[in-house]
Amino acid sequence: MRLNRAAKVVIVMSMLSCLVTFCLWSTCGGRTFDAGAIQNAAFENQPNFVQTEYHKRGTNSIAADKAGQAEVIHPDEYHEIDCNINSETTVKCRREGNEVYMPFSFVKNYFEVYGELEEADDNERFEFHHSNSIVHPPRSTYSPGSVFMAFDHYNVENRERVKCITASEGVPITTQWNKDGYYYPIQVAQFGLSHHAKHLVSGDPDQIVLEDGEEDNLAGWTMPDKKSQVKIALDGPRKQRVMEFLTSDSFQAKGITMLADEKNQCVTMDVKFVTNGSVTIVVETNSGEKLNIHYLLSNTPISFDGKSNIYYGMGERRGEWIHLARDLKFDVMKGVLLKLKADKVRELYGLAKVLDIHLRGHGWLDNLTMSQSVHVDQFYDAANWLVRHQDQRGGWPIMVQRRIVDGILELPPGWYSAMGQGQAMSVLVRAYLHSKEEKYLRSAVNALNLFEVDSAQGGVRAKFLGQLDWYEEYPTTPSSFVLNGFIYSLLGLYDLKETAAGDGKARAEKIYNSGMKSLKTMIGMYDSGVGTFYDLRHISVGIEPNRARWDYHTTHINQLLQLMVIDDDDIFKTTVQRWLGYLKGKKARHN
């Protein structure tokens, strides 16, 4: 009896215990424990403090806090959701099951990546690229007379900031830092190097001679009236037979005319006027429109009437032989771009053929030819410009203000650039090797002078930490230490030291060796772990880094690849390997 009573007591106590446990469990399960509740409560009414999400011990990311949460599986169908980006903006996305798809327009801008849709054989494919620039493998050998890097792929005259190729000098003028246009020695040199490279790659073009004064038969020229005439004459200073012409110099007159009907798009000629004469070339565009390209004695580089007349000024050069080497497709393009938008120009104003050539005024003509290219002429236009415009200091002053960082890194008009000096050397050395004319080599040696003068005294030499020579593309004080401009100057110095003799060779070699020592010591400072830095302003000035955009990053790679052909130092090999990886999205390891 007592045993049964005891058993009942045990049973009742067990039931009560279970009931209490259940109630406590239910209460605790309905509340969320906040690990930072006490801390947050202390600061919640103080606006100067930022509320922080606390993470589990042993983690350092928000994602780790949510690792234990159960995943919610939705049906495999697309539906729109909002994507919250860093609590700063919202983007409309799509979800399919556990996958979230962001619009590529957002991904492209946010991550600085690239892509495009391609269609082939009724198949659609998306091509994704981490970078938007390509590397040109260097040739197996390099010499001062060879193709300069990959400049056979350069089209300087096609650049948007090139206003035109002037008829007075035969070289580009730029609007990069001044909308009115000016001659930029770096651009002039690159124009020359690109055409030298293209000539080496493509060779001499087939050429059609329209007039060289050697034939007595001038029946190919049509006279507009009985007063107009042409005849063969002897040019005394040149001791050559040339064609003399005489007709009205008015633009209202048709002029002495030769029918061309040529698909060749380049023309060369030597012409001299004693009156206010002009040359007009009539072309037909792909859309069937006729345009008149006028070359006249004027100091206005280029103009367009918005209709059918494009004007190029040859300078006020009466009584002087003028050599014209014109790529007419670019003369048309640059002319109509003054009034029309680029997309319309590309669509409607491609050059189909040359119709005819008109001469006005009283003058002489020689070596009128047509061909598919005029690379050699344009190369020498650049080389001759450099010889004519080199100043007494051996440099090519840049007559425009350059603001790299407002109020910190600025240059007034008249500054010199080591990149300009170096690339000019590369042009002049090639002109000397091709022509054997000493004037080009003398000019290249004179360009060394500014490498021996500190930037603070108007030269191009800076010293990193007061010890390592650096040749400045933009010689500001403090220095910016631009990488690509420095390497271009080294290539120019290399070209000169391999070509010059005596004192010129010794000076070029000394300056080059000092610069190479600096490059090998400092190259690692330009590696960001995901790309490269354009310069070292974050070190020299203490401001935010200036990341190199992809085309400059590949320029850095192309330059080091070229230097590896000259100097096989392991520092270039290992650096290039990393930098090539960055183009594919690889990153340096983190801790």
SVG drawing of the C-alpha trace seen along z (x, -y; Angstrom):
<svg xmlns="http://www.w3.org/2000/svg" viewBox="-2 -86 86 88">
<polyline fill="none" stroke="black" stroke-width="0.4" points="0.0,0.0 2.8,-2.4 4.7,-1.4 1.7,-2.3 1.4,-5.7 5.1,-6.4 4.8,-5.4 1.9,-7.8 4.0,-10.7 6.9,-10.0 4.6,-9.9 2.9,-13.3 6.3,-15.0 7.5,-13.8 4.5,-15.2 4.9,-18.5 8.6,-18.7 7.8,-18.0 5.1,-20.7 7.5,-23.3 10.3,-22.3 7.9,-22.6 6.7,-26.1 10.3,-27.3 11.4,-25.9 8.4,-27.6 9.2,-30.9 12.9,-30.8 12.2,-29.6 10.0,-32.6 12.8,-35.2 15.9,-36.1 19.1,-36.7 21.1,-39.7 24.8,-39.3 25.2,-43.1 22.1,-44.1 23.8,-45.6 26.3,-47.5 23.7,-48.7 21.4,-49.9 24.2,-52.1 24.6,-53.9 21.2,-53.8 20.3,-57.3 23.7,-58.8 23.7,-59.9 27.5,-60.0 27.8,-56.3 27.2,-53.9 25.2,-50.7 27.4,-47.6 26.3,-44.1 28.2,-41.8 29.5,-38.5 30.0,-35.1 33.3,-34.6 36.0,-33.3 34.6,-34.9 35.3,-38.1 32.5,-38.3 28.8,-38.9 28.3,-35.8 29.7,-33.6 26.9,-34.7 24.3,-33.3 26.1,-30.1 23.9,-28.1 20.6,-29.5 18.4,-27.0 18.2,-27.7 14.8,-28.4 14.3,-26.7 12.0,-28.4 10.6,-26.9 13.1,-27.0 11.5,-29.9 12.7,-33.5 11.2,-36.2 12.3,-39.8 13.9,-40.7 15.7,-43.7 19.5,-43.4 20.8,-45.7 24.3,-46.8 26.4,-47.7 23.3,-49.4 23.9,-52.2 21.8,-51.4 19.3,-48.9 19.4,-47.0 16.6,-45.0 17.8,-41.4 16.4,-38.0 16.2,-34.9 16.0,-31.3 16.0,-28.8 19.1,-29.6 20.8,-31.6 20.6,-35.4 21.3,-37.1 22.4,-40.7 22.2,-42.8 25.5,-43.0 25.2,-46.7 25.6,-46.9 28.3,-44.3 30.3,-46.0 30.4,-49.4 30.7,-48.0 33.6,-45.6 35.1,-47.3 34.7,-44.3 33.5,-43.9 31.4,-41.8 29.3,-41.6 26.8,-39.4 27.9,-37.5 25.7,-35.6 27.0,-33.0 25.1,-30.2 21.9,-31.1 23.7,-30.6 24.0,-33.4 26.9,-33.6 28.1,-36.1 31.8,-36.9 33.1,-38.1 36.4,-39.8 38.1,-41.0 39.9,-43.7 39.3,-45.6 42.8,-45.7 45.1,-43.2 48.8,-42.5 50.9,-42.5 53.7,-39.9 57.1,-41.5 59.2,-40.4 62.1,-38.1 64.7,-40.7 64.9,-44.5 67.2,-47.1 67.0,-50.9 66.0,-50.5 63.3,-47.9 59.5,-48.2 59.1,-50.1 57.2,-47.9 53.7,-47.2 53.4,-50.6 52.4,-49.0 49.0,-48.7 48.8,-52.4 46.6,-54.8 47.5,-58.2 45.5,-60.1 42.3,-58.2 42.4,-59.3 39.5,-61.5 41.7,-64.1 43.7,-64.6 42.1,-67.5 43.8,-66.8 47.0,-66.1 48.1,-69.6 48.9,-70.4 51.5,-72.9 53.6,-70.5 52.3,-67.1 51.9,-66.0 49.0,-65.9 47.7,-68.7 45.9,-67.7 43.1,-69.2 43.9,-67.1 44.4,-70.0 43.5,-72.9 40.4,-72.9 42.1,-75.2 44.8,-72.6 48.6,-72.6 51.5,-70.5 52.3,-67.9 55.8,-66.4 54.8,-63.0 52.0,-62.7 54.2,-63.8 56.8,-61.2 54.2,-58.5 52.8,-59.4 56.3,-59.0 57.0,-55.7 53.7,-54.2 54.2,-55.0 57.8,-53.8 56.5,-50.5 53.7,-50.2 56.2,-50.7 58.5,-47.9 55.5,-45.6 53.7,-46.3 56.6,-47.4 56.4,-49.9 53.0,-50.4 52.1,-50.2 52.2,-53.7 50.5,-55.4 52.4,-58.4 50.0,-61.0 52.5,-63.8 56.3,-64.0 57.3,-66.4 59.2,-63.7 56.7,-63.4 56.2,-66.2 52.7,-65.0 50.3,-67.0 47.1,-65.9 45.8,-64.5 45.2,-68.0 42.0,-69.8 42.1,-73.6 39.0,-75.5 39.5,-78.4 41.8,-79.6 43.9,-81.7 44.9,-78.7 48.0,-76.8 50.5,-74.1 54.0,-73.4 57.2,-71.5 59.8,-73.7 63.1,-73.2 63.3,-74.0 66.7,-75.5 67.5,-74.8 66.2,-71.2 67.5,-70.7 64.4,-68.7 61.8,-68.9 58.4,-70.0 55.0,-71.1 54.3,-74.8 50.6,-75.8 48.8,-79.1 45.1,-79.8 42.7,-81.8 43.3,-81.5 39.6,-82.1 37.6,-79.3 34.8,-80.1 37.0,-78.9 37.2,-75.2 40.9,-75.2 43.2,-73.0 41.9,-69.5 43.1,-65.9 40.6,-63.1 41.7,-60.4 38.9,-57.9 41.1,-56.1 40.3,-53.9 43.7,-54.6 43.2,-56.9 46.6,-58.5 48.1,-61.3 51.6,-62.9 52.8,-66.0 55.4,-68.8 53.8,-72.1 55.0,-75.7 52.9,-78.9 53.8,-82.5 50.1,-83.6 47.3,-82.8 46.9,-79.3 45.3,-76.1 44.9,-72.4 41.5,-70.7 40.9,-67.0 37.3,-65.9 36.3,-62.6 33.2,-60.4 32.0,-58.9 30.5,-55.5 27.1,-57.1 27.7,-58.7 28.2,-62.2 30.9,-64.4 33.3,-66.4 35.9,-68.9 39.2,-68.9 40.9,-72.2 44.6,-72.7 45.3,-76.5 47.9,-79.0 46.4,-79.7 47.4,-79.5 44.1,-78.0 44.7,-74.3 41.3,-73.0 37.7,-74.1 34.5,-72.7 31.5,-74.7 29.1,-72.0 28.2,-71.1 30.7,-69.8 34.0,-71.8 36.8,-70.9 39.8,-73.3 43.3,-72.6 45.9,-75.4 49.4,-74.8 50.7,-78.0 51.4,-81.3 54.3,-79.8 54.5,-81.5 57.6,-80.9 58.4,-77.7 58.2,-74.1 55.5,-72.4 55.5,-68.6 52.0,-67.1 51.5,-63.5 47.8,-63.0 45.7,-60.1 42.5,-61.4 40.2,-59.2 41.4,-60.9 41.3,-64.3 37.6,-63.6 36.9,-62.2 38.5,-65.0 36.9,-67.6 33.3,-66.4 33.8,-65.7 34.0,-69.4 30.3,-69.6 28.8,-66.1 28.7,-63.3 31.1,-60.5 28.5,-57.7 27.1,-59.6 30.6,-60.2 31.5,-56.5 28.2,-55.5 28.1,-58.0 31.6,-59.4 33.9,-56.5 36.0,-57.3 35.0,-55.3 37.3,-56.9 39.1,-60.0 37.4,-61.6 39.6,-64.4 42.4,-66.9 42.2,-70.7 45.0,-73.3 44.5,-77.1 46.8,-80.0 50.3,-80.2 52.8,-77.6 54.7,-74.4 53.9,-70.8 56.0,-67.7 55.8,-64.0 52.0,-63.8 51.2,-60.2 48.5,-58.1 48.8,-54.9 47.2,-53.0 49.6,-54.4 52.2,-57.1 54.0,-55.7 57.5,-56.7 56.5,-60.3 54.6,-60.7 57.4,-59.2 59.8,-61.8 57.2,-64.5 57.4,-63.7 61.3,-63.4 61.6,-66.7 59.2,-68.5 61.4,-67.3 64.5,-68.7 62.9,-72.0 61.3,-72.6 64.0,-71.5 65.1,-74.4 68.5,-75.5 68.2,-73.3 67.8,-70.2 64.1,-69.8 60.6,-70.2 58.7,-72.5 55.1,-71.7 53.2,-75.0 50.1,-74.2 49.4,-74.2 49.2,-70.7 47.3,-70.2 47.9,-66.7 46.4,-67.5 45.0,-71.0 47.1,-73.1 49.7,-70.3 51.0,-68.9 50.9,-71.5 53.1,-72.6 52.9,-76.0 53.3,-76.2 56.8,-75.5 57.6,-72.3 59.5,-69.4 58.7,-65.7 61.2,-62.8 58.7,-60.6 58.7,-63.2 62.5,-63.4 62.8,-59.6 60.3,-58.9 61.7,-61.8 65.1,-60.0 63.6,-56.8 62.1,-58.6 65.3,-60.5 67.6,-57.5 65.4,-55.6 65.4,-58.5 69.2,-58.6 69.5,-54.8 67.1,-55.0 68.5,-58.1 72.1,-58.3 71.6,-62.1 73.6,-63.3 71.1,-66.1 68.8,-63.4 71.5,-61.9 72.8,-65.3 69.2,-66.2 68.9,-62.9 72.2,-63.5 71.1,-67.1 68.0,-65.7 70.2,-64.1 70.8,-67.5 67.6,-67.7 68.1,-64.3 71.1,-65.8 69.1,-68.6 66.8,-68.3 63.1,-68.9 63.3,-71.7 65.7,-73.5 63.5,-72.9 64.9,-69.5 63.3,-66.1 65.4,-64.3 63.9,-63.6 65.5,-61.6 63.5,-59.1 64.4,-59.4 67.2,-61.6 69.1,-58.6 67.5,-57.0 67.4,-58.8 63.9,-59.0 63.1,-60.7 59.7,-62.4 57.0,-62.4 55.5,-65.3 58.4,-67.0 56.5,-68.5 57.7,-69.4 57.0,-67.2 57.5,-64.5 54.8,-62.1 57.0,-59.3 54.8,-58.2 55.8,-54.6 55.0,-54.3 56.6,-57.7 59.8,-56.7 60.1,-53.4 59.5,-55.1 62.4,-57.4 64.6,-54.4 63.8,-52.9 64.8,-56.1 68.0,-56.2 68.7,-52.6 68.1,-53.4 70.6,-56.3 73.3,-54.5 73.2,-51.6 73.5,-54.1 75.6,-57.0 79.4,-57.1 81.9,-58.9 80.6,-61.3 77.0,-60.9 77.1,-57.2 78.9,-57.4 76.3,-60.0 73.3,-58.0 74.7,-54.8 75.3,-56.4 71.9,-57.9 70.3,-54.7 72.1,-52.5 71.2,-54.8 67.5,-54.7 67.5,-50.9 68.9,-50.6 66.0,-52.7 63.4,-50.8 64.6,-47.4 64.7,-48.8 61.3,-50.5 59.1,-48.4 57.5,-46.5 56.0,-49.8 53.7,-50.0 52.1,-46.6 48.7,-47.0 48.0,-43.3 45.1,-43.4 46.7,-45.7 49.3,-48.5 49.6,-52.1 50.0,-54.8 52.4,-56.8 53.6,-57.1 51.6,-60.2 50.3,-58.3 54.0,-58.1 55.5,-61.3 52.5,-63.6 50.5,-61.5 47.2,-61.5 45.0,-58.7 46.6,-56.2 46.2,-56.7 45.3,-53.2 46.3,-52.5 43.3,-51.8 43.5,-48.6 45.0,-50.1 47.8,-51.6 48.2,-48.3 48.8,-46.5 51.1,-49.3 53.2,-48.6 53.2,-44.9 54.1,-45.6 56.9,-47.8 58.4,-45.2 58.0,-42.5 60.0,-44.7 62.7,-45.3 63.0,-41.6 64.2,-41.3 66.9,-43.8 67.6,-42.8 66.5,-39.4 66.7,-40.3 64.4,-38.0 62.7,-41.0 61.0,-41.7 60.0,-38.1 58.4,-37.6 56.7,-41.0 55.2,-40.4 53.9,-37.0 51.9,-38.6 50.7,-41.5 49.5,-39.2 47.5,-37.3 45.7,-40.5 44.3,-40.8 42.4,-37.5 41.1,-38.5 43.9,-36.9 44.8,-38.7 47.8,-38.7 47.4,-36.5 46.2,-38.1 47.2,-37.3"/>
</svg>
